Amino acid sequence: MLERALKQKLEEIKHKCAELRRICSGFNLAQELYALIDQLKAEAMMLRNIE
């Protein structure tokens, strides 16, 4: 029963990922995540320098 539910959720995730890729075809998610990480690192560095 749990294995069947897990397989069903996995298929839903695959379907949603494909849908998201189609909707966001002009959006580079990895590039956006790198930019966000860089921004968070800069903010963390500023907070460390204040202390």
C-alpha distances in whole Angstrom, upper triangle without the diagonal:
4,5,5,6,9,10,11,13,14,16,17,19,20,21,23,24,26,27,29,30,32,33,34,36,39,38,37,35,36,39,38,36,39,42,40,39,43,44,42,44,47,46,45,48,50,49,50,53,54,53
4,5,5,6,9,10,10,12,14,15,16,18,20,21,22,24,26,27,28,30,31,32,34,37,35,35,32,32,36,35,33,36,38,36,36,40,40,38,40,43,43,41,45,47,45,46,49,50,49
4,5,5,6,9,10,10,12,14,15,16,18,20,21,23,24,25,27,29,30,31,32,36,34,33,31,31,35,34,32,35,38,36,35,39,40,38,40,43,43,42,45,47,46,46,50,50,50
4,5,5,6,9,10,11,12,14,15,17,18,20,21,23,24,26,27,29,30,31,35,33,33,31,32,35,35,33,36,38,37,36,40,41,39,41,44,44,43,46,48,47,48,51,52,52
4,5,5,6,9,10,11,12,14,15,16,18,20,21,22,24,26,27,28,30,33,31,31,29,30,33,32,31,34,36,34,34,38,38,37,39,42,41,40,44,46,44,45,49,49,49
4,5,5,6,9,10,10,12,14,15,16,18,20,21,22,24,25,26,28,31,29,29,26,27,31,30,28,31,33,31,31,35,36,34,36,39,39,38,41,43,42,43,46,47,46
4,5,5,6,9,10,11,12,14,15,17,18,20,21,23,24,26,27,30,29,28,26,27,30,30,28,31,34,32,32,36,37,35,37,40,40,39,42,45,44,45,48,49,49
4,5,5,6,9,10,11,12,14,16,17,18,20,21,23,24,26,29,28,28,26,27,30,30,28,31,34,32,32,36,37,35,38,41,40,40,43,45,44,45,48,49,49
4,5,5,6,9,10,10,12,14,15,16,18,20,21,22,24,27,25,25,23,24,27,27,25,28,30,29,29,33,33,32,34,37,36,36,39,41,40,41,45,45,45
4,5,5,6,9,10,11,12,14,15,17,18,20,21,22,25,24,23,21,22,26,25,23,26,29,27,28,31,32,31,33,36,36,35,38,40,40,41,44,45,45
4,5,5,6,9,10,11,12,14,15,17,18,20,21,24,23,23,21,23,26,26,25,28,30,29,29,33,34,33,35,38,38,38,41,43,42,43,46,47,48
4,5,5,6,9,10,10,12,14,15,16,18,20,23,22,22,20,22,25,24,23,27,29,27,28,32,32,31,34,36,36,36,39,41,40,42,45,46,46
4,5,5,6,9,10,10,12,14,15,16,18,21,19,19,17,18,22,21,20,23,25,24,25,28,29,28,30,33,33,33,36,37,37,38,41,42,43
4,6,5,6,9,10,11,12,14,15,16,20,19,18,17,18,21,21,20,23,26,25,25,29,30,29,31,34,34,34,37,39,39,40,43,44,45
4,5,5,6,9,10,11,12,14,15,19,18,19,17,20,23,22,22,25,27,26,27,30,31,31,33,36,36,36,39,41,40,42,45,46,46
4,5,5,6,9,10,10,12,14,17,16,17,15,17,20,19,19,22,24,23,24,28,28,28,30,33,32,33,36,37,37,39,42,42,43
4,5,5,6,9,10,10,12,15,14,14,12,14,17,17,16,20,21,21,22,25,26,26,28,30,31,31,34,35,36,37,40,41,42
4,5,5,6,9,10,10,14,14,14,14,16,18,18,19,22,23,23,24,27,28,28,31,33,33,34,37,38,39,40,43,44,45
4,5,5,6,9,10,13,13,15,14,17,19,19,19,22,24,23,25,28,28,29,31,33,33,34,37,38,39,40,43,44,45
4,5,5,6,8,11,10,12,11,14,16,15,16,19,20,19,21,24,24,25,27,29,29,31,33,34,35,37,39,40,41
4,6,5,6,9,9,10,9,12,14,14,15,18,19,19,21,24,24,25,27,29,30,31,33,35,36,37,39,41,42
4,6,5,9,10,12,12,15,17,17,18,21,22,22,24,27,27,28,31,32,33,34,36,38,39,40,42,43,45
4,6,8,9,12,12,16,17,16,18,21,21,21,23,26,26,27,29,31,31,33,35,36,37,39,41,42,43
4,5,5,8,9,12,13,12,14,17,17,18,20,22,22,24,26,27,28,30,32,33,34,36,38,39,40
4,6,8,10,12,13,13,16,18,18,19,22,23,24,25,28,29,30,31,33,35,36,38,39,41,42
4,7,9,12,12,12,15,16,16,18,20,21,22,24,26,27,28,30,32,33,34,36,37,39,41
4,6,9,9,8,11,13,13,14,17,18,18,20,22,23,24,26,28,29,31,33,34,35,37
4,6,5,6,9,10,11,12,14,16,17,19,20,21,23,25,26,27,29,31,32,34,35
4,5,5,6,9,10,10,12,14,15,16,18,20,21,22,24,26,27,28,30,32,33
4,5,5,6,9,10,10,12,14,15,16,18,20,21,22,24,26,27,29,30,32
4,5,5,6,9,10,11,12,14,15,17,19,20,21,23,25,26,27,29,31
4,5,5,6,9,10,11,12,14,15,17,18,20,21,23,24,26,27,29
4,5,5,6,9,10,10,12,14,15,16,18,20,21,22,24,26,27
4,5,5,6,9,10,10,12,14,15,16,18,20,21,23,25,26
4,5,5,6,9,10,11,12,14,15,17,19,20,21,23,25
4,5,5,6,9,10,11,12,14,15,17,18,20,21,23
4,5,5,6,9,10,10,12,14,15,16,18,20,21
4,5,5,6,9,10,11,12,14,15,17,19,20
4,5,5,6,9,10,11,12,14,15,17,19
4,5,5,6,9,10,11,12,14,15,17
4,5,5,6,9,10,10,12,14,16
4,5,5,6,9,10,11,13,15
4,5,5,6,9,10,11,13
4,5,5,6,9,10,11
4,5,5,6,9,10
4,5,5,6,9
4,5,5,7
4,5,5
4,5
4
